[in-house]
Amino acid sequence: MTTRALRSTPTRWRWVLWALLATGFLLVSFHRVTTAVLADDLTRAFDTTGAELGLLHAAFFYIYAGLQLPAGVLVDRVGPRRVAGGGLAVMTLGVVGFALAPTYGIAFVSRALLGLGGSVIYTATLRFLASWYRPDEFASMTGWTVAASGVGGVLATTPLAVAVDAADWRAVLGVIGVGGLGLAIVTYLVVRDQPSDAGFEPLDGVKPPETETDIQTVLVNTKEIVRERETWLMGVMLFLVFGVNFTVLGLWGVPYIADLYDVSVQRASTFVFAGNVGYLLGSPLLGIVSDRIGRRTELILGSCVLFTLAYGLVFLLVTPPLLLIGVVLFVALFVQGGTIINFTVAKERHDASASGTVTGTVNSIGYFGAAVFPALMGYTLDTYWTGETVAGARVYTAAGYRVAFGIATAAGLAAVCCAAWLHYRESDADSWQAVIPRLAD
């Protein structure tokens, strides 16, 4: 299909624009979890302990999480095109800095810069979706967006391990950084915030927010969102789920398999690959199911229960059959797609002018988990470390990993409590909405 044909209708052209933004989010996902495959290389390059490696991994998330609310406000003020293009450019600086870093300190700052640039991409994409897609398409498109990030996670496992085996890890990241800069330029030049900016009439069923929401409205929206209990229930739930999953897949999953099953990093990465495939599939499938059946909180609660059972199995068995580890990681990441329905619940609770702000707020709370759990699990593993090393990299014990997965299981139980409370409050609100018209009659 030609470019002219694609641009003939907004329902075709929006897929091209979404693909650019989704590719940007793919890069964000790739960079935030590369440390799992690179763990041994980074340990040797910067002579780190487990806790220090956890902090290096988490440097991305400290900035990423802290800027989600400001990113939402910024997107509501100036629109997704400029924010996403600028974010990708900043992320490129972080990639190149990390690839060239001679010391741990510079690597830490560069990874934080990666988080700075990447912090705005998801929120910008969701704001774009609010303008170009109907409400009954939003959960599905959110799922497809997260699926794109799942592709990034997949690429950061076995494909990255193969590339690093063939070339130096610094060279691999440098080449990817150059590609990210090209994407930043194309995104800024091609993406449009809403159909009218591309010369189209508004789409049927879509009430796009204004490109630039006035600052007073933004402040009022922010105050209302932060005060709502539901915002914190959704945010804390994602804090726990994101924190555990991004720590296991992004950092400690590969060392856990390599240490306890005595396999190579490349083979260990194939099982983490399975987890990322679950992430890729779960978000769009569960988003589509949610849109089709019109249910949100039921799917969120069920997802948290399965998440807890998956990690609880590893906690109990420590070294179950290796094939089962792939299944566990697949399930844990598949059902994360169910918890992402939180963003649809958050959007549906507020006016379109607050879509970026509410998304950013919930996302911010969630990603602080990915900043906390890596160092927490790293400290746990260091506590049980016996002093054994292989080729300069630390080898951790089964006891340490049992405690680490015990932390993951406890986090899952707390997430189930948040999901159950959210379901109760949303169901109670729905029942009152149904009763009030009858009372008025």
Secondary structure, 3 states (H helix, E strand, C coil): CCHHHHCCCHHHHHHHHHHHHHHHHHHHHHHHHCHHHHHHHHHHHHCCCHHHHHHHHHHHHHHHHHCHHHHHHHHHHHCHHHHHHHHHHHHHHHHHHHHHCCCHHHHHHHHHHHHHHHCCHHHHHHHHHHHHCCHHHHHHHHHHHHHHHHHHHHHCCHHHHHHHHHCCHHHHHHHHHHHHHHHHHHHHHHCCCCHHHHCCCCCCCCCCCCCCCCHHHHHHHHHHHHHCHHHHHHHHHHHHHHHHHHHHHHHHHHHHHHHHHCCCHHHHHHHHHHHHHHHHHHHHHHHHHHHHHCCCHHHHHHHHHHHHHHHHHHHHHCCCCHHHHHHHHHHHHHCHHHHCCHHHHHHHCCCHHHHHHHHHHHHHHHHHHHHHHHHHHHHHHHHCCCCCEECCEECCCHHHHHHHHHHHHHHHHHHHHHHHHHHHHHHHHHHHHHHHHHHHC
